[in-house]
């Protein structure tokens, strides 16, 4: 287990332990809600384009299904080992519980850089992985979704391979192409949900007035969707970035023009309408809201004191280290935690799953309205708990999620 895996696992367990202590939950129940129910690892041999055979390693960690079927993405990344998927699977359990949808938590991964494979090799690897784990999947058992390194096309290949074995089963994955049973609004939902709760938090904190300044670190699918929703709601997105660097304009960037430029093959580094800045500089800009939406561990003890934003909305999974989280809390900076901020993806996955079971399609307006309703309710409950108990928003979120999970565990009689 490398340092990143330890940080992810330790961060979630630390939050759960805090909730366990706050709620007075006994040790045996703590063990039940932390330990994964089942894990599967498989060797995945693939015939490469040059005729050689390469063996990849795939995993699926099914953390908990007390409140509903296992649910969680599949990640194609060199670091997606079993420890990595275990940490993310645990996070999914509490995320589903917090937004109060009928899912548990799971995560899958293949240790591979998908950019190094041809499309044929990716298809072969995805199908081999699906054949290796299909017995633990199911519409009422475990429903994967896209994650880092995968997308709607990957889900289509998984659905097809699973359906070849079990019969046509569109509900076996979410985040599929709309033409194959996917939901309107699914791809934008993690970022859109982050912007919804970010706007609510800014209003409650009374920062930025009607047009708060927003900085988005990581202008990928989550970050770009969050930026568009912030602009839609009247905010000014003053800076964005990708891995190569960022773009800054104190008066606000023209997000729609930048999106058109990127769709035409341009890059943020070549975009006009602002000044080029580094990612390090972007993190320390004078702004109202900072949205880290790229990868884990970008806010650390080394830069936490330099962050000027009054509100941080965690669009990525665990972008803030444990030490940095404490430093920000000491400074009075409000952090909307990942377990709440980026839960929009699993919420709309729930909608897609329900649509597949019903064989009835929802219009985009309904998807977005229902997403806003659930995210707003989860935010309000977390905010109320935070204020009434005098804890951080992260602690409040985990207190709510852990309470719901332990109550369901007791009701099902696991420890009788």
Backbone torsions as a table, in degrees:
resi	resn	phi	psi	omega
1	UNK	NA	122.5	-177.4
2	UNK	-87.0	-180.0	-174.0
3	UNK	-61.3	-38.3	-179.7
4	UNK	-65.6	-43.0	178.0
5	UNK	-61.1	-43.8	179.6
6	UNK	-62.1	-41.8	179.1
7	UNK	-61.8	-45.7	-178.6
8	UNK	-64.1	-47.8	-178.1
9	UNK	-67.1	-45.1	-179.4
10	UNK	-63.5	-38.2	-179.3
11	UNK	-63.0	-45.9	179.8
12	UNK	-67.5	-45.5	-179.1
13	UNK	-64.1	-38.0	177.8
14	UNK	-61.7	-41.0	178.5
15	UNK	-67.0	-40.9	178.0
16	UNK	-65.3	-43.7	179.3
17	UNK	-60.3	-38.9	177.4
18	UNK	-62.4	-42.3	178.6
19	UNK	-67.0	-40.2	178.4
20	UNK	-59.1	-44.4	179.4
21	UNK	-67.0	-43.8	-178.7
22	UNK	-62.8	-38.5	-175.6
23	UNK	-89.8	-7.7	-179.7
24	UNK	69.6	36.1	-178.9
25	UNK	-81.5	138.5	-176.2
26	UNK	-74.0	161.4	-172.3
27	UNK	-63.2	-37.8	-177.9
28	UNK	-66.7	-36.0	176.4
29	UNK	-68.0	-38.2	177.1
30	UNK	-57.2	-45.2	179.9
31	UNK	-61.6	-39.3	-178.1
32	UNK	-64.2	-40.3	-175.3
33	UNK	-86.0	-11.3	178.4
34	UNK	-95.2	-42.4	-174.9
35	UNK	-71.1	135.1	176.4
36	UNK	-67.6	143.1	-179.2
37	UNK	-68.5	-41.1	-175.1
38	UNK	-158.0	144.8	176.4
39	UNK	-138.2	143.3	-179.1
40	UNK	-131.9	131.4	173.5
41	UNK	-122.9	144.3	-175.8
42	UNK	-143.9	142.6	170.2
43	UNK	-81.9	136.0	-173.0
44	UNK	-125.1	87.3	178.9
45	UNK	-74.3	134.7	-178.5
46	UNK	-134.5	132.6	173.5
47	UNK	-76.5	116.4	-177.7
48	UNK	-81.5	168.9	-177.1
49	UNK	-64.0	-26.2	179.9
50	UNK	-86.0	5.0	176.8
51	UNK	95.4	-13.8	178.7
52	UNK	-79.5	163.2	176.1
53	UNK	-109.9	128.8	178.0
54	UNK	-118.9	136.3	-179.5
55	UNK	-102.5	119.5	176.0
56	UNK	-100.6	169.2	180.0
57	UNK	-124.8	126.3	-178.6
58	UNK	-118.8	154.6	-176.5
59	UNK	-142.7	155.3	168.2
60	UNK	-143.6	118.6	178.3
61	UNK	-107.0	115.5	178.7
62	UNK	-100.2	101.0	-170.4
63	UNK	-75.9	-53.5	-174.4
64	UNK	-160.2	136.6	178.6
65	UNK	-129.4	31.1	-179.5
66	UNK	-63.4	-40.6	-174.3
67	UNK	-98.6	3.9	-179.9
68	UNK	157.4	179.5	-178.8
69	UNK	-57.8	152.0	173.1
70	UNK	-57.0	142.7	-179.6
71	UNK	-146.5	131.9	177.5
72	UNK	170.7	159.0	-173.0
73	UNK	-76.3	173.2	173.6
74	UNK	-119.4	124.8	-173.9
75	UNK	-110.3	128.4	171.6
76	UNK	-103.3	104.5	-176.6
77	UNK	-161.3	144.5	-179.6
78	UNK	-56.1	-28.7	-178.0
79	UNK	-90.5	4.5	-174.9
80	UNK	-81.3	61.6	177.3
81	UNK	-85.3	-174.7	-175.6
82	UNK	-64.6	-40.1	-179.9
83	UNK	-63.1	-40.1	179.7
84	UNK	-63.6	-47.7	-179.6
85	UNK	-67.5	-33.5	178.0
86	UNK	-62.3	-45.6	-179.6
87	UNK	-62.5	-43.6	-179.3
88	UNK	-70.7	-33.6	177.2
89	UNK	-64.2	-40.8	177.6
90	UNK	-62.6	-43.4	178.6
91	UNK	-59.0	-39.0	-179.3
92	UNK	-63.4	-36.8	179.5
93	UNK	-58.1	-48.2	-176.5
94	UNK	-75.8	-28.5	176.0
95	UNK	-65.1	-46.2	179.1
96	UNK	-63.3	-39.6	179.8
97	UNK	-66.6	-39.7	-177.5
98	UNK	-63.9	-43.7	-179.8
99	UNK	-86.0	1.4	169.7
100	UNK	61.9	48.0	172.9
101	UNK	-111.6	156.0	-171.3
102	UNK	-81.6	59.8	176.9
103	UNK	-131.6	156.9	166.9
104	UNK	-100.0	-151.0	-176.8
105	UNK	-134.6	141.7	175.9
106	UNK	-155.4	170.5	174.2
107	UNK	-157.1	148.6	176.9
108	UNK	-128.3	159.5	178.8
109	UNK	-161.2	150.1	169.8
110	UNK	-123.8	131.1	-178.9
111	UNK	-79.6	89.7	-175.6
112	UNK	-159.0	148.5	168.5
113	UNK	-94.7	105.0	-174.2
114	UNK	-63.1	-21.6	-180.0
115	UNK	-70.3	-17.3	-178.9
116	UNK	-89.8	-3.5	-178.2
117	UNK	-108.3	147.8	172.7
118	UNK	-74.4	169.2	178.6
119	UNK	-62.1	-40.5	179.7
120	UNK	-63.2	-41.1	178.7
121	UNK	-65.6	-39.5	178.2
122	UNK	-64.1	-41.4	178.5
123	UNK	-62.3	-46.1	-179.2
124	UNK	-62.4	-42.6	179.7
125	UNK	-65.1	-43.9	-179.2
126	UNK	-63.2	-42.3	-179.8
127	UNK	-68.5	-38.4	178.1
128	UNK	-63.8	-42.5	178.1
129	UNK	-61.3	-45.7	-179.7
130	UNK	-61.4	-43.0	178.6
131	UNK	-64.1	-29.0	-177.7
132	UNK	-78.2	-24.9	-176.1
133	UNK	-117.9	3.7	-170.2
134	UNK	-61.0	-28.3	-177.2
135	UNK	-70.1	-19.6	178.5
136	UNK	-101.9	3.6	175.6
137	UNK	-96.2	169.2	176.9
138	UNK	161.6	151.4	-177.7
139	UNK	-60.3	-30.3	177.2
140	UNK	-109.5	14.8	-176.7
141	UNK	-124.1	-57.1	-177.2
142	UNK	-158.0	123.4	-174.2
143	UNK	-122.2	103.0	179.2
144	UNK	-70.8	171.4	179.2
145	UNK	-152.6	172.1	177.7
146	UNK	-71.7	156.1	174.5
147	UNK	-150.4	-163.2	-178.6
148	UNK	-54.9	125.8	177.7
149	UNK	85.9	-2.0	176.6
150	UNK	-128.4	167.6	-176.8
151	UNK	-156.4	-167.7	-178.1
152	UNK	-59.7	-37.1	179.4
153	UNK	-64.3	-40.6	176.8
154	UNK	-59.0	-42.8	179.7
155	UNK	-64.8	-34.0	177.6
156	UNK	-64.2	-40.4	178.2
157	UNK	-65.8	-40.5	178.5
158	UNK	-64.7	-45.4	179.1
159	UNK	-59.2	-42.8	-178.5
160	UNK	-65.0	-43.5	-179.0
161	UNK	-67.0	-43.1	178.2
162	UNK	-63.7	-41.3	-179.0
163	UNK	-67.1	-30.6	176.9
164	UNK	-64.4	-27.1	-179.9
165	UNK	-91.7	-41.6	-169.7
166	UNK	-111.0	-1.8	-172.6
167	UNK	93.4	161.7	-173.5
168	UNK	-55.0	117.0	-173.9
169	UNK	-139.1	77.0	-178.6
170	UNK	-63.7	-27.8	-177.8
171	UNK	-77.3	4.2	-178.4
172	UNK	-73.9	-22.0	175.2
173	UNK	-136.4	156.9	169.6
174	UNK	-117.7	168.7	-174.3
175	UNK	78.5	22.4	179.3
176	UNK	-78.2	166.5	169.4
177	UNK	-58.9	144.7	-179.2
178	UNK	-58.0	-34.6	-178.6
179	UNK	-64.8	-20.4	-178.9
180	UNK	-109.0	21.0	177.5
181	UNK	104.1	7.4	176.8
182	UNK	-71.1	165.1	-177.7
183	UNK	-98.7	142.0	167.9
184	UNK	-56.3	139.6	173.3
185	UNK	81.4	-0.2	-176.3
186	UNK	-67.0	-45.0	-174.3
187	UNK	-66.6	-30.4	-178.7
188	UNK	-87.0	-11.0	-167.0
189	UNK	-64.3	-37.9	178.7
190	UNK	-61.8	-44.7	179.4
191	UNK	-71.4	-38.9	179.3
192	UNK	-62.9	-42.9	178.2
193	UNK	-62.7	-39.3	178.3
194	UNK	-62.3	-40.8	179.3
195	UNK	-68.1	-35.8	178.8
196	UNK	-60.5	-51.0	-178.3
197	UNK	-72.8	-31.1	177.1
198	UNK	-63.6	-41.8	178.7
199	UNK	-65.9	-41.4	178.0
200	UNK	-62.1	-43.4	-179.6
201	UNK	-65.1	-40.8	178.9
202	UNK	-62.5	-39.8	177.8
203	UNK	-65.2	-43.7	-179.4
204	UNK	-64.9	-35.7	-179.9
205	UNK	-83.0	-8.7	-179.6
206	UNK	57.0	49.2	176.9
207	UNK	-115.5	137.9	174.2
208	UNK	81.8	-4.1	-180.0
209	UNK	59.3	-137.9	-178.9
210	UNK	-80.3	-11.9	-175.9
211	UNK	-139.0	69.5	-179.6
212	UNK	-63.8	148.9	177.5
213	UNK	-84.8	131.8	-175.6
214	UNK	-124.5	135.3	174.1
215	UNK	-116.4	129.7	-178.6
216	UNK	-116.2	112.3	177.2
217	UNK	-94.3	111.5	-176.8
218	UNK	102.3	84.4	-175.7
219	UNK	-92.7	56.2	173.8
220	UNK	-95.3	-148.7	-176.6
221	UNK	-62.9	-44.4	-179.3
222	UNK	-70.6	-50.6	-176.3
223	UNK	-63.2	-41.4	-179.3
224	UNK	-68.5	-39.0	177.7
225	UNK	-65.7	-39.8	177.0
226	UNK	-62.7	-44.0	-179.7
227	UNK	-60.4	-45.2	-179.5
228	UNK	-62.6	-40.5	179.4
229	UNK	-68.7	-40.5	176.2
230	UNK	-57.9	-46.1	179.6
231	UNK	-63.5	-41.8	178.4
232	UNK	-57.2	-34.3	-178.0
233	UNK	-92.6	8.3	172.5
234	UNK	101.3	-1.0	179.9
235	UNK	-77.3	163.6	173.4
236	UNK	-106.8	116.2	173.7
237	UNK	-86.2	108.9	-172.5
238	UNK	-95.6	-14.8	179.4
239	UNK	-156.3	144.6	174.1
240	UNK	-139.2	163.4	177.7
241	UNK	-154.8	161.5	166.0
242	UNK	-128.5	-166.3	-174.0
243	UNK	-62.8	-25.6	-176.0
244	UNK	-87.5	-15.5	-178.2
245	UNK	147.0	-173.9	-173.0
246	UNK	-131.5	175.7	-179.5
247	UNK	-132.3	133.8	-174.3
248	UNK	-133.2	134.1	172.4
249	UNK	-145.0	115.5	-174.8
250	UNK	-62.9	-21.0	179.2
251	UNK	-88.0	-6.9	-178.7
252	UNK	109.5	136.4	178.4
253	UNK	-86.2	151.6	173.3
254	UNK	-85.0	89.2	-173.8
255	UNK	-61.6	-39.5	-177.7
256	UNK	-67.2	-37.7	177.2
257	UNK	-66.8	-40.0	178.0
258	UNK	-64.2	-42.0	178.5
259	UNK	-60.1	-42.9	178.8
260	UNK	-63.4	-40.5	179.4
261	UNK	-63.9	-42.0	179.1
262	UNK	-67.6	-37.5	177.9
263	UNK	-63.7	-28.3	179.2
264	UNK	-84.7	3.9	177.0
265	UNK	102.3	3.6	178.5
266	UNK	-77.2	178.3	179.9
267	UNK	-130.7	162.1	177.2
268	UNK	-61.1	-36.0	-179.9
269	UNK	-62.4	-27.1	-179.4
270	UNK	-99.0	-2.0	-176.2
271	UNK	-70.4	150.0	176.8
272	UNK	-104.1	172.4	177.8
273	UNK	98.2	7.8	179.9
274	UNK	-170.4	179.0	179.7
275	UNK	-98.3	142.0	178.0
276	UNK	-75.2	132.8	177.5
277	UNK	-137.7	162.8	177.4
278	UNK	-84.6	165.7	176.4
279	UNK	-63.3	-37.2	178.5
280	UNK	-63.1	-42.4	178.0
281	UNK	-65.9	-39.3	-180.0
282	UNK	-59.8	-41.4	-177.9
283	UNK	-63.4	-23.9	-174.3
284	UNK	-107.2	14.9	179.4
285	UNK	-67.6	151.3	174.0
286	UNK	-76.7	105.2	-175.3
287	UNK	-148.1	169.1	177.5
288	UNK	-86.9	-43.3	-173.9
289	UNK	-128.6	131.3	174.0
290	UNK	-115.4	128.0	179.7
291	UNK	-117.2	94.9	172.4
292	UNK	-75.2	113.1	-170.7
293	UNK	-126.8	23.0	-175.7
294	UNK	-108.9	-82.8	-172.5
295	UNK	-131.6	178.8	-179.9
296	UNK	-72.6	153.4	166.8
297	UNK	65.6	37.0	178.8
298	UNK	-92.9	-18.4	174.3
299	UNK	-107.3	112.5	-172.6
300	UNK	-126.2	179.3	177.2
301	UNK	-64.1	-18.9	-178.3
302	UNK	-80.1	-28.6	-178.0
303	UNK	-119.3	-3.0	-175.6
304	UNK	-60.4	-39.5	-178.6
305	UNK	-72.6	-15.8	-178.9
306	UNK	-93.3	-9.1	180.0
307	UNK	-74.5	127.2	-175.7
308	UNK	-100.0	-11.5	179.9
309	UNK	-62.5	141.9	177.3
310	UNK	-85.9	-17.3	-177.6
311	UNK	-137.7	130.3	175.9
312	UNK	-116.9	129.0	-180.0
313	UNK	-117.0	111.6	-171.6
314	UNK	-80.6	90.9	177.3
315	UNK	-72.2	-31.0	177.2
316	UNK	-89.5	166.8	173.7
317	UNK	-78.9	121.9	174.9
318	UNK	49.0	55.4	176.5
319	UNK	-76.3	-11.4	-176.9
320	UNK	-113.0	125.8	179.1
321	UNK	-72.0	164.7	-179.0
322	UNK	-60.4	-45.5	-179.0
323	UNK	-63.5	-43.1	-179.9
324	UNK	-65.8	-36.2	179.8
325	UNK	-61.2	-42.0	178.5
326	UNK	-66.0	-41.2	-180.0
327	UNK	-63.1	-42.1	179.1
328	UNK	-65.1	-41.4	178.3
329	UNK	-61.9	-40.9	178.9
330	UNK	-63.1	-30.7	179.7
331	UNK	-85.1	-5.4	-179.5
332	UNK	82.7	16.1	176.7
333	UNK	-81.0	128.6	179.2
334	UNK	-84.7	129.8	177.2
335	UNK	-115.8	117.7	170.4
336	UNK	-83.2	110.6	-168.8
337	UNK	-72.5	158.2	-179.6
338	UNK	-55.9	-36.2	-177.0
339	UNK	-60.3	-22.7	173.7
340	UNK	-104.3	-49.0	-168.1
341	UNK	-62.3	-40.2	-177.1
342	UNK	-105.4	23.6	-179.5
343	UNK	-76.9	-5.5	179.6
344	UNK	-58.7	-31.1	179.8
345	UNK	-63.4	-46.6	-179.2
346	UNK	-72.8	-27.6	176.8
347	UNK	-64.3	-48.0	-179.1
348	UNK	-75.9	-24.1	169.6
349	UNK	-62.3	-39.4	175.3
350	UNK	-60.2	-43.4	177.7
351	UNK	-61.5	-42.3	-179.2
352	UNK	-64.1	-43.9	178.1
353	UNK	-58.7	-45.3	179.3
354	UNK	-63.8	-41.1	178.5
355	UNK	-63.3	-40.6	179.4
356	UNK	-64.4	-40.8	179.3
357	UNK	-65.9	-40.9	-178.5
358	UNK	-81.3	-16.9	-172.3
359	UNK	54.2	47.7	-178.8
360	UNK	-141.2	122.8	-174.8
361	UNK	-87.7	137.6	174.4
362	UNK	-95.1	148.6	173.1
363	UNK	-79.4	158.9	-176.3
364	UNK	-59.4	-40.1	-179.5
365	UNK	-59.5	-39.6	179.4
366	UNK	-67.2	-43.0	178.8
367	UNK	-57.5	-48.9	-177.5
368	UNK	-67.4	-38.0	178.6
369	UNK	-65.4	-43.8	179.9
370	UNK	-66.7	-37.9	177.2
371	UNK	-61.9	-46.5	-179.4
372	UNK	-62.4	-38.5	179.9
373	UNK	-63.5	-46.5	-178.1
374	UNK	-69.8	-43.6	-180.0
375	UNK	-65.2	-38.4	178.8
376	UNK	-65.5	-42.9	179.3
377	UNK	-62.7	-42.6	179.9
378	UNK	-65.7	-41.4	178.4
379	UNK	-63.6	-47.2	-177.5
380	UNK	-61.6	-41.9	178.8
381	UNK	-63.7	-41.0	179.7
382	UNK	-67.5	-44.1	179.5
383	UNK	-61.8	-43.4	-179.7
384	UNK	-63.4	-42.7	179.0
385	UNK	-65.1	-40.5	179.2
386	UNK	-59.2	-45.9	-176.8
387	UNK	-72.1	-40.4	-176.0
388	UNK	-74.1	-25.5	-177.8
389	UNK	-107.3	-3.9	177.9
390	UNK	64.4	40.9	-179.1
391	UNK	-121.1	173.2	175.6
392	UNK	-72.8	166.1	179.0
393	UNK	-66.9	-32.3	177.4
394	UNK	-64.8	-45.7	178.9
395	UNK	-62.8	-40.8	179.0
396	UNK	-62.3	-43.2	-179.4
397	UNK	-61.7	-44.6	-179.8
398	UNK	-71.4	-33.6	175.9
399	UNK	-59.0	-44.9	179.9
400	UNK	-65.2	-47.6	-176.7
401	UNK	-65.0	-45.0	-179.4
402	UNK	-64.9	-39.8	178.2
403	UNK	-61.2	-45.0	179.8
404	UNK	-64.1	-39.9	-178.5
405	UNK	-69.7	-42.9	-179.2
406	UNK	-68.7	-36.4	177.0
407	UNK	-63.1	-42.7	178.4
408	UNK	-65.6	-37.7	178.7
409	UNK	-63.6	-43.2	177.4
410	UNK	-63.0	-44.8	-178.6
411	UNK	-61.6	-34.5	-178.9
412	UNK	-80.9	-8.1	173.9
413	UNK	76.1	29.1	-177.6
414	UNK	-62.1	-32.4	-173.4
415	UNK	-106.2	16.8	179.6
416	UNK	-80.9	NA	NA
